[in-house]
């Protein structure tokens, strides 16, 4: 039974799908890949959830990381150092999601003509230097966000903090998030968000919260 505090109104709820692009989820081109064995199952779970939510009238907003050139990435000193460090999961990051490359394409199974796309995300924060909040507040008029995407440990976690700081009601789609930092870190991020940010819910629990 879903707690009353997690009740969601489809008219004032949106999905924010973070970095569900080929740069993370297509092993053939990904520059910062989720483990290949985890990509297909994550895409399948997310695609099913998004389809169910669209049928309820819940809009889906995709946020995509995209850089003009490697210098925009290298401006971050930690990322610049990680690029050449073979011990770092984010080695090679200066090649990640450059404009015009295949990495910036949203995974086709997750897209629908009704979806909105926010491009130009350059750091972990989906709200920083993008029009995401304008779209959510002014165009869609939503009060609650269902967060999905990659990585649970960075961009999803940061979006959760930023959304709760803006007083959105935050739900994390626990079956539609994952992390290149491994299962243990992924689970820890969900635990952290449950303690401080919002409600990690399964696909079924999300639909119940929306009254489906």
TORKOL-4160 file (C-alpha; in steps of 0.2 Angstrom, whole numbers, padded with zeros to 4 digits, m for minus):
212
<pt num="1" X="0000" Y="0000" Z="0000"/>
<pt num="2" X="0007" Y="0017" Z="m0005"/>
<pt num="3" X="0009" Y="0030" Z="0009"/>
<pt num="4" X="m0003" Y="0045" Z="0006"/>
<pt num="5" X="0012" Y="0056" Z="0006"/>
<pt num="6" X="0018" Y="0048" Z="m0010"/>
<pt num="7" X="0002" Y="0051" Z="m0019"/>
<pt num="8" X="0005" Y="0059" Z="m0036"/>
<pt num="9" X="m0007" Y="0068" Z="m0047"/>
<pt num="10" X="m0004" Y="0064" Z="m0066"/>
<pt num="11" X="m0008" Y="0082" Z="m0070"/>
<pt num="12" X="0006" Y="0089" Z="m0060"/>
<pt num="13" X="0019" Y="0076" Z="m0062"/>
<pt num="14" X="0033" Y="0074" Z="m0074"/>
<pt num="15" X="0047" Y="0062" Z="m0078"/>
<pt num="16" X="0064" Y="0069" Z="m0079"/>
<pt num="17" X="0075" Y="0056" Z="m0088"/>
<pt num="18" X="0093" Y="0060" Z="m0085"/>
<pt num="19" X="0107" Y="0056" Z="m0098"/>
<pt num="20" X="0098" Y="0041" Z="m0105"/>
<pt num="21" X="0108" Y="0043" Z="m0121"/>
<pt num="22" X="0119" Y="0032" Z="m0131"/>
<pt num="23" X="0134" Y="0039" Z="m0122"/>
<pt num="24" X="0130" Y="0029" Z="m0107"/>
<pt num="25" X="0118" Y="0015" Z="m0113"/>
<pt num="26" X="0124" Y="0010" Z="m0130"/>
<pt num="27" X="0139" Y="m0001" Z="m0128"/>
<pt num="28" X="0144" Y="0001" Z="m0146"/>
<pt num="29" X="0147" Y="0019" Z="m0145"/>
<pt num="30" X="0147" Y="0024" Z="m0126"/>
<pt num="31" X="0161" Y="0034" Z="m0119"/>
<pt num="32" X="0156" Y="0032" Z="m0101"/>
<pt num="33" X="0147" Y="0016" Z="m0102"/>
<pt num="34" X="0136" Y="0007" Z="m0090"/>
<pt num="35" X="0141" Y="m0011" Z="m0090"/>
<pt num="36" X="0135" Y="m0019" Z="m0106"/>
<pt num="37" X="0125" Y="m0033" Z="m0097"/>
<pt num="38" X="0115" Y="m0019" Z="m0087"/>
<pt num="39" X="0111" Y="m0008" Z="m0102"/>
<pt num="40" X="0097" Y="m0019" Z="m0110"/>
<pt num="41" X="0088" Y="m0023" Z="m0094"/>
<pt num="42" X="0088" Y="m0005" Z="m0088"/>
<pt num="43" X="0082" Y="0002" Z="m0105"/>
<pt num="44" X="0068" Y="m0011" Z="m0105"/>
<pt num="45" X="0062" Y="m0007" Z="m0087"/>
<pt num="46" X="0062" Y="0012" Z="m0091"/>
<pt num="47" X="0054" Y="0010" Z="m0108"/>
<pt num="48" X="0039" Y="0000" Z="m0100"/>
<pt num="49" X="0038" Y="0013" Z="m0086"/>
<pt num="50" X="0038" Y="0028" Z="m0098"/>
<pt num="51" X="0025" Y="0020" Z="m0109"/>
<pt num="52" X="0013" Y="0017" Z="m0094"/>
<pt num="53" X="0016" Y="0035" Z="m0088"/>
<pt num="54" X="0013" Y="0043" Z="m0105"/>
<pt num="55" X="m0004" Y="0033" Z="m0106"/>
<pt num="56" X="m0008" Y="0042" Z="m0089"/>
<pt num="57" X="m0004" Y="0059" Z="m0097"/>
<pt num="58" X="0013" Y="0061" Z="m0087"/>
<pt num="59" X="0025" Y="0070" Z="m0098"/>
<pt num="60" X="0043" Y="0064" Z="m0101"/>
<pt num="61" X="0057" Y="0076" Z="m0101"/>
<pt num="62" X="0074" Y="0070" Z="m0107"/>
<pt num="63" X="0090" Y="0079" Z="m0101"/>
<pt num="64" X="0105" Y="0076" Z="m0111"/>
<pt num="65" X="0123" Y="0080" Z="m0107"/>
<pt num="66" X="0132" Y="0088" Z="m0122"/>
<pt num="67" X="0148" Y="0098" Z="m0125"/>
<pt num="68" X="0154" Y="0109" Z="m0139"/>
<pt num="69" X="0172" Y="0102" Z="m0137"/>
<pt num="70" X="0184" Y="0094" Z="m0125"/>
<pt num="71" X="0189" Y="0110" Z="m0117"/>
<pt num="72" X="0172" Y="0112" Z="m0109"/>
<pt num="73" X="0174" Y="0096" Z="m0100"/>
<pt num="74" X="0192" Y="0099" Z="m0096"/>
<pt num="75" X="0188" Y="0115" Z="m0087"/>
<pt num="76" X="0183" Y="0104" Z="m0072"/>
<pt num="77" X="0200" Y="0099" Z="m0064"/>
<pt num="78" X="0195" Y="0082" Z="m0057"/>
<pt num="79" X="0188" Y="0077" Z="m0074"/>
<pt num="80" X="0203" Y="0083" Z="m0083"/>
<pt num="81" X="0214" Y="0072" Z="m0071"/>
<pt num="82" X="0203" Y="0057" Z="m0073"/>
<pt num="83" X="0204" Y="0057" Z="m0092"/>
<pt num="84" X="0221" Y="0049" Z="m0092"/>
<pt num="85" X="0220" Y="0039" Z="m0076"/>
<pt num="86" X="0217" Y="0021" Z="m0080"/>
<pt num="87" X="0211" Y="0018" Z="m0062"/>
<pt num="88" X="0196" Y="0030" Z="m0064"/>
<pt num="89" X="0179" Y="0024" Z="m0070"/>
<pt num="90" X="0178" Y="0041" Z="m0080"/>
<pt num="91" X="0194" Y="0039" Z="m0089"/>
<pt num="92" X="0192" Y="0045" Z="m0107"/>
<pt num="93" X="0179" Y="0058" Z="m0101"/>
<pt num="94" X="0186" Y="0071" Z="m0113"/>
<pt num="95" X="0178" Y="0062" Z="m0127"/>
<pt num="96" X="0161" Y="0061" Z="m0119"/>
<pt num="97" X="0145" Y="0067" Z="m0128"/>
<pt num="98" X="0153" Y="0079" Z="m0140"/>
<pt num="99" X="0140" Y="0089" Z="m0151"/>
<pt num="100" X="0137" Y="0079" Z="m0167"/>
<pt num="101" X="0143" Y="0063" Z="m0160"/>
<pt num="102" X="0131" Y="0047" Z="m0157"/>
<pt num="103" X="0133" Y="0048" Z="m0139"/>
<pt num="104" X="0121" Y="0063" Z="m0137"/>
<pt num="105" X="0106" Y="0053" Z="m0145"/>
<pt num="106" X="0093" Y="0048" Z="m0133"/>
<pt num="107" X="0090" Y="0029" Z="m0133"/>
<pt num="108" X="0077" Y="0026" Z="m0147"/>
<pt num="109" X="0066" Y="0014" Z="m0136"/>
<pt num="110" X="0064" Y="0028" Z="m0123"/>
<pt num="111" X="0059" Y="0042" Z="m0135"/>
<pt num="112" X="0041" Y="0047" Z="m0140"/>
<pt num="113" X="0036" Y="0061" Z="m0151"/>
<pt num="114" X="0027" Y="0069" Z="m0136"/>
<pt num="115" X="0043" Y="0070" Z="m0126"/>
<pt num="116" X="0053" Y="0086" Z="m0123"/>
<pt num="117" X="0072" Y="0086" Z="m0123"/>
<pt num="118" X="0083" Y="0098" Z="m0114"/>
<pt num="119" X="0101" Y="0098" Z="m0121"/>
<pt num="120" X="0117" Y="0107" Z="m0115"/>
<pt num="121" X="0119" Y="0099" Z="m0098"/>
<pt num="122" X="0137" Y="0101" Z="m0094"/>
<pt num="123" X="0139" Y="0096" Z="m0076"/>
<pt num="124" X="0130" Y="0084" Z="m0064"/>
<pt num="125" X="0117" Y="0097" Z="m0060"/>
<pt num="126" X="0102" Y="0095" Z="m0073"/>
<pt num="127" X="0096" Y="0112" Z="m0068"/>
<pt num="128" X="0112" Y="0122" Z="m0070"/>
<pt num="129" X="0113" Y="0132" Z="m0086"/>
<pt num="130" X="0098" Y="0123" Z="m0094"/>
<pt num="131" X="0080" Y="0128" Z="m0096"/>
<pt num="132" X="0074" Y="0112" Z="m0086"/>
<pt num="133" X="0066" Y="0122" Z="m0072"/>
<pt num="134" X="0057" Y="0134" Z="m0084"/>
<pt num="135" X="0050" Y="0119" Z="m0094"/>
<pt num="136" X="0044" Y="0111" Z="m0078"/>
<pt num="137" X="0037" Y="0126" Z="m0069"/>
<pt num="138" X="0031" Y="0137" Z="m0084"/>
<pt num="139" X="0027" Y="0125" Z="m0098"/>
<pt num="140" X="0021" Y="0110" Z="m0089"/>
<pt num="141" X="0016" Y="0117" Z="m0072"/>
<pt num="142" X="0022" Y="0102" Z="m0062"/>
<pt num="143" X="0025" Y="0100" Z="m0044"/>
<pt num="144" X="0031" Y="0082" Z="m0043"/>
<pt num="145" X="0046" Y="0074" Z="m0052"/>
<pt num="146" X="0049" Y="0056" Z="m0056"/>
<pt num="147" X="0068" Y="0054" Z="m0058"/>
<pt num="148" X="0075" Y="0041" Z="m0070"/>
<pt num="149" X="0092" Y="0039" Z="m0078"/>
<pt num="150" X="0111" Y="0037" Z="m0076"/>
<pt num="151" X="0121" Y="0038" Z="m0065"/>
<pt num="152" X="0112" Y="0035" Z="m0048"/>
<pt num="153" X="0128" Y="0041" Z="m0040"/>
<pt num="154" X="0130" Y="0057" Z="m0048"/>
<pt num="155" X="0118" Y="0065" Z="m0060"/>
<pt num="156" X="0102" Y="0057" Z="m0053"/>
<pt num="157" X="0108" Y="0061" Z="m0035"/>
<pt num="158" X="0112" Y="0079" Z="m0039"/>
<pt num="159" X="0096" Y="0081" Z="m0048"/>
<pt num="160" X="0087" Y="0075" Z="m0033"/>
<pt num="161" X="0096" Y="0087" Z="m0021"/>
<pt num="162" X="0092" Y="0101" Z="m0033"/>
<pt num="163" X="0074" Y="0097" Z="m0036"/>
<pt num="164" X="0071" Y="0095" Z="m0017"/>
<pt num="165" X="0080" Y="0112" Z="m0014"/>
<pt num="166" X="0067" Y="0119" Z="m0026"/>
<pt num="167" X="0053" Y="0111" Z="m0016"/>
<pt num="168" X="0047" Y="0098" Z="m0029"/>
<pt num="169" X="0040" Y="0082" Z="m0023"/>
<pt num="170" X="0054" Y="0070" Z="m0028"/>
<pt num="171" X="0051" Y="0051" Z="m0033"/>
<pt num="172" X="0066" Y="0041" Z="m0039"/>
<pt num="173" X="0061" Y="0027" Z="m0051"/>
<pt num="174" X="0071" Y="0014" Z="m0043"/>
<pt num="175" X="0070" Y="0002" Z="m0057"/>
<pt num="176" X="0074" Y="0015" Z="m0070"/>
<pt num="177" X="0091" Y="0021" Z="m0063"/>
<pt num="178" X="0108" Y="0013" Z="m0063"/>
<pt num="179" X="0126" Y="0018" Z="m0061"/>
<pt num="180" X="0143" Y="0014" Z="m0069"/>
<pt num="181" X="0150" Y="0015" Z="m0051"/>
<pt num="182" X="0144" Y="m0002" Z="m0047"/>
<pt num="183" X="0130" Y="m0010" Z="m0038"/>
<pt num="184" X="0135" Y="m0006" Z="m0020"/>
<pt num="185" X="0137" Y="0013" Z="m0024"/>
<pt num="186" X="0120" Y="0012" Z="m0034"/>
<pt num="187" X="0111" Y="0005" Z="m0019"/>
<pt num="188" X="0120" Y="0017" Z="m0007"/>
<pt num="189" X="0114" Y="0032" Z="m0018"/>
<pt num="190" X="0096" Y="0025" Z="m0017"/>
<pt num="191" X="0098" Y="0024" Z="0002"/>
<pt num="192" X="0104" Y="0041" Z="0003"/>
<pt num="193" X="0090" Y="0048" Z="m0007"/>
<pt num="194" X="0077" Y="0039" Z="0003"/>
<pt num="195" X="0085" Y="0047" Z="0019"/>
<pt num="196" X="0086" Y="0065" Z="0013"/>
<pt num="197" X="0078" Y="0068" Z="m0004"/>
<pt num="198" X="0062" Y="0058" Z="m0009"/>
<pt num="199" X="0054" Y="0041" Z="m0011"/>
<pt num="200" X="0063" Y="0027" Z="m0021"/>
<pt num="201" X="0048" Y="0017" Z="m0029"/>
<pt num="202" X="0047" Y="0002" Z="m0040"/>
<pt num="203" X="0038" Y="0004" Z="m0057"/>
<pt num="204" X="0022" Y="m0004" Z="m0049"/>
<pt num="205" X="0023" Y="0008" Z="m0034"/>
<pt num="206" X="0024" Y="0023" Z="m0045"/>
<pt num="207" X="0009" Y="0018" Z="m0055"/>
<pt num="208" X="m0001" Y="0015" Z="m0038"/>
<pt num="209" X="0005" Y="0032" Z="m0032"/>
<pt num="210" X="m0003" Y="0040" Z="m0048"/>
<pt num="211" X="m0019" Y="0030" Z="m0045"/>
<pt num="212" X="m0017" Y="0018" Z="m0059"/>
